[in-house]
Amino acid sequence: MLIKSAPVQIKAYDEDAGVFEAIVSVFGNKDSYGDIVVPGAFAESLAEWAAKGDPIPIYWSHRMDDPDFNIGHVLEAKETDKGLWIKGQLDLVDPLPGSKAPQVHRLMKGRRVTQFSFAYDIVEAGFVENDDDYWYELRRLKIHEVGPTPIGANQETELLTVKAAAGVARQIARDVKAGRAISAKNETTLRKALESIRDSATQIEDVLSVIDAEASNDDEKASGHGRTKDEETPGSKSEESGFNPSAFTESALQAIQLATAG
């Protein structure tokens, strides 16, 4: 699951009811990471939400680990010619103890929070380039939630580093062909991306080794030659491999998603 942020374009705000209208993603605008969301990117996902009859949740800064940060829901969402428009409702009527909705309401009303972001998966995307520019086109996205956030949440993710490097590589190819020198900035971007790819590959290999070991264990038990549960030693299975599930970080998941995004 990825996150994209943008300055809030609040079109209307009912200060008493906590109902607001906002553009949370702008079409055709190349952001600082080289992404362009195209019209139609959300259409399929919005239709799926409508078919389920469930509202898209509004979370404060993507805090999905704590129900107190589930601060509202989307009343209506649609694509316009400008981007993804939503009408949202903060939970201000009889909020439960601990709910963050009233404070977020104050922050939004006072313009102390000026960014919205949404969590999504890439269904279809790809690089596009012409003679003058290149960008990463987001064509179909699966949206999970939206919400106000104080700072863009994916400023330094591994995926963005790798994705930026792919575009830089194309630029370098054009520069070399034209006889221009490679800039130090572009070289640094490529080296950081290579490091990210290597780290992610190592983590993925660790997971695959555990899967292989588990499969081998199951085969041995099925044949009657493996240890029973009571016979397993403390150093067996994941401890023996040295794999810590918590160490399988978001970068590995993002690397997989980038590779399968198309």
N, C-alpha and C positions, 0 to 999 in steps of 0.2 A: 504494500500500500504506500502510495506516494502522496506528497502534499504540495499544493501550489498556492501562493499568496498573491494578493493584489491590493492596492489602495481601495478602501471602501468607497463605492459610489452610491451613497444612500439617497434614494429619490424621495422618500417620505418617511416620517417617523411620528407615530402616535405616542406621545410621551406618557399618557395615562395608561394606555393598554399595553404598551411595549410591543406594538406591531410595527414592523418596518418593511420597506421595499428597498432592494439593493441589487446592483449588478456585481456579481461575485467573480465573473470571468469575462474578459473582453475578447471578442473574436478579431482575428487578423492583426493583432498587435504583438510584435516580437518582443518578448520580455528579456530581462538581463541575462537569462540563461540560454537564450537562443531558441526558445519555444514559441510556436504560434498555434493557438487553438483555433480550429476552423469551424465554421457553421455546421451544425449537424453532429458535433462531437458528443453532445449530451443526449441527443434525441432518443436513442435506444434505451439508455439507462433510465431516463425520466419515464419512459413508457413502462418499463419494468416496475418501477416504484409505484406508478399509478395502478398497474394491474394487481399488485399485491395489496393495495389499499393501506399501506403503511406510510406514515410521514417520514420524510428525510429528517434525521435528528440534527439539532444545533448543539454543538459542544464548544465550550470555551477552550481555545488553543489546543484542540484535538485531545483533550484529557478523557479518553474513553475508558481509563482504568478506574474512574471514580464516578458513581452515579450523580453526585452533587454537581458535577460539571456538565451534566446533560441539562442545558438551561432553556431548551425550547424545541420548537419543531417548525418545519417549513409548511406553511399553509398552501402555497402555490409556487410552482416552479415551471419556467418555460424558456425556450430560446427566443430571443428577439434579434433584430438585425444588429444590435450592438454586442450581445453576449448572453450569458446565463443570468436571467433575472429571477429573483426569488422574493416572495412575500413571507416573512417569518414572524413568529410569535414567541416572545420570551415568557417564561413561566413567572408571572408577577401576581397572579391571583392565588392567594393562600399558598405561597411557596413553603416547601417543607424546611424544617430546621437544617441549616447547613447548605442550602441551595445557594449557588453563586449567581443566580439570575438577577436578583435586585442590584447587586454591585455592578455586574456587567451592564445592566440597564443604565446606571449612572455614568459609567465610563463612555458608553456609546452616545448618550445624550449630551455629554460634555465634550465630545470629540477628543477624548483622551485616548481612545482606541480608534485607529484610522486604517486598519487593515482587516480584510476578511480572507479566509483561505478555505480550501476544501480538500478532503482526502479522496483519492481516486486510484484506480488501477488502469493501466494502459491496455486497451483491447486492440487498437490498431494505430500505428504511428510510423514515421519514417523520415529520413533526411531528404531535404529538397535543396537544390542549388541552381543558381543561374550564373551568368557571367560576373555579376557584381556582389552576390551575397549567398549565404546558405543559412538554413534554419532547420529545426526539428519540428515537424508538423504533427500535432496531436489530432488524430482524425476520429477516433472513437474512444470514449472514456467511460468507465464505470464509476459513478460517484457514490461515496459511502456516507459522507456527512459534510456539513459546512459549519463555519463558526468564526466569530471575531477572534483575533489574535494580536498581541502587542508587537510581535516581530515575525517576519516571514520565517516559517519553520524549517525550510529546506535550503538555507543559505549555504551550507557547507556539506551537503550529502555526497557520498561516494558516487552515486549515480550521476549527479550533475557533473562531477569531475570527469567521469568516463565519457559522458555524452558530449561535453564540451570538447574533449580531445578528438573525438571523431570528426567534428566540424573543423577543428584546427588542422587535423591531418589533411583534409581536403584543401584548406587554404595554403598549407605548406606545399602541397603538390603543385598548386597553381604558381606559387612564388618561385619554386625551383625551376619550373618550366619556363618562367619569364626571366630567369637569371637573377632573381632577387635573393638577398640574404635572409636566413631564418632568424626571427627575433628571439631574444632571450625569454620573453614572456611566453611565446608559443612553445619553446623548448621545455620550459618549466611545466606548462600545462600537460604536455605529453608525458613527462617523467612522473608527475603526480598520478596521472591516469594509469600508467603502467604499474605503479606501486599498488593502486587500488585494485586493479584487476588481479594482480598476484595474490594480494591478501584475500580477496573474495574467492579465488580459485582454491587456495589452501583450506579455507573454511568449508567449501563445498566438498572437497576431497575428504575432509574429516567426517562429514556427515555420511557420505557414500561408504566410507570404510566401516562405519558403525552399522549401516544397513546391510552390507555384505556379511559382517560378522554375525548379525542377528539371523540372517537367512541360513548361514552355515550351521549355527546353533540349532535352529529349528529342524534342519535336515538330519542332524545327528540324533536329536531326540526322537524324531519320527522313526529312525532306523533302529533305535534302542541302544545306540553306542554312545550317546552323549550323557553329560551329567544331568542328574535330576535337579530340581530347584534346591533341595536340601544339600546337594553336594557342591553347589556353586561356591567358589571362594570369593573373598572380598575383592580380589584383583581381577575378577572376570568382567565380561561385557564392557560397558562404557568406561569403567574405571581403568580397565586394562588398556584401552585404546588411548586414554588420556583426553578423551573428548568431553568437554563441558557444554551441555546444551545452551547454557546462557551465553557462551562465547560465540554462538552462531549469530552474529550480529545482523543488523538491518542491511549492511553493505552487501552481504552474500545474497540476501533475498532480492535486493535491488539489481544486482548483477544478473541474476536469473531472469528477472522481469525485463531488463533491458535487452537481453539476448533473445527473448521470445516475443518482443513487442512488434516485430515485423518492420 
